Amino acid sequence: MQTLNVIIPCYNEALVIRKTYERLSSLLKTMDDIESTITFIDDGSRDETPCILREIGGADASVGIICFSRNFGHQAAVTAGINHCTSDMAVIIDADLQDPPEIIPDLIRCKEEQDANVVYCVRGTREGEGLFKRLSASLFYRLLNALAEVKFPVDTGDFRLIDAHVIREFNRLRERGKYIRGLISWVGFKQVPFYYKRHARFAGETKYPLKRMVKFAMTALLYFSKKPLKIALALGIFAVLLGLLLGCWYLSGKLFGFTRAESGFTSTMILIIFFGGVQLLAIGALGEYIGVLFDEIKGRPEYIIKDMINLNQ
């Protein structure tokens, strides 16, 4: 009999977590041919989420609970779930019920029919999301694909099914700043899409405001592309060539009298601003990559577990 583990990261989801468990447990009981477990990862919640999870774990031995010592972030929580997964398959799904758990049997069926290692869920429609959120997400995925060395499926999140091969290879990856949907694409194997309708949040507020979305996008870009450095280098070369050409122009004008270089205050200021901007852009791009290296070299753990229930330490 195959085994399945459903990995659910949680942060301040007290309003929805019971409903999430009820819908998932009811669904998994109907899947007689698969032995299923659930792993909730509490990412340092400040509401009643940890207490509710302990109640659920105490009443249901098939539910594992991982509690972090503080908030380490969504990607760290998903990583912890995968690190502690020993099943043949795992489904990564958020606790807010925007991604309907009822399609999990369809994901398994799709995996078996296409002999796939990964079934990633593509959002056909997105209820409860504003125009800005939809447009920015669409632009982000396409920009990342244009810059990254690995191509990623667009309009997807972390909601996906992965098999034991992918779990094993993912657990070998040691970088601290993870962009999980990108890493799963990077490991390869056969990956197929599954199109679905994304729902509005059942309750609570989004855990990805604009500031966190920008930070998440920066992590994806810095860990999967060196093109910002190449763009900065290209701008630097362009600025040098432009400076040489303008220098030759003004020098020739001074010698042959067809321009008065000393009167060009506006052009001088424009050049100073332009060259200064190019330098700051290049230094900023380099600084971001150095910051990534600094975080990795420190070798701190990606997360710290305070407590575990129904799982081996």
Buried (B, 14 or more C-beta within 10 A) or exposed (E): EBBBBBBBBBBBBBBBBBBBBEBBBEBBEEBEEBBBBBBBBBBBBEBBBBEBBBEBBEEBEBBBBBBBEEBBBBBBBBBBBBBBBEBBBBBBBBBBBBBBBEBBBBBBEBBEEEEBBBBBBBBEEBEEBEEEBBEBBEEBBEBBBEBBEBEBBBBBBBBBBBBBBBBEBBEEBEEBBBBBBBBBBBBEBEBBBBEBEBBEBBEBEEBEEEEEBEEBBBBBBBBBBBBBBEBBEEBBEEBEEBEEEBEEEBEEBEEEEEBEBEEBEEEEEEBEEBBEEBBEBBEEBBEBBEEBEEEBEEEEEBBEBEEBBBBEE
